[in-house]
């Protein structure tokens, strides 16, 4: 099963998620707690197999948590995607200087997203 993640960075567990899932017994589990969620690859994979479980995700990166909160609300996600696709990507893709200027001036969810998702693509 291939997962789609808004968030990607080195160290995620996407490739190990299935092996991890296959090595645990979830028969008595009602809640999955991921204290350092990052991309939440493990929780996401478990959720695809057990959507009735409750998940508690945490991370010390405030932008990861903000992104997950945006993703939970369809209207917020649509507005976020529109701003990224219609305004920000055309601006930062002009050249490296435009990208660098945007990142320097935007220490927010948009700057973080572009630095971790768009530029690495």
Secondary structure, 3 states (H helix, E strand, C coil): CCCCCCCCCCCCCHHHHHHHHHCCCCCCCCEEEECCCCCCHHHHHHHHHCCCCEEEECCCCHHHHHHHHHHCCHHHHHHHHHHHHHHHHHHHCCCHHHHHHHHHHCCCHHHHHHHHHHCCC
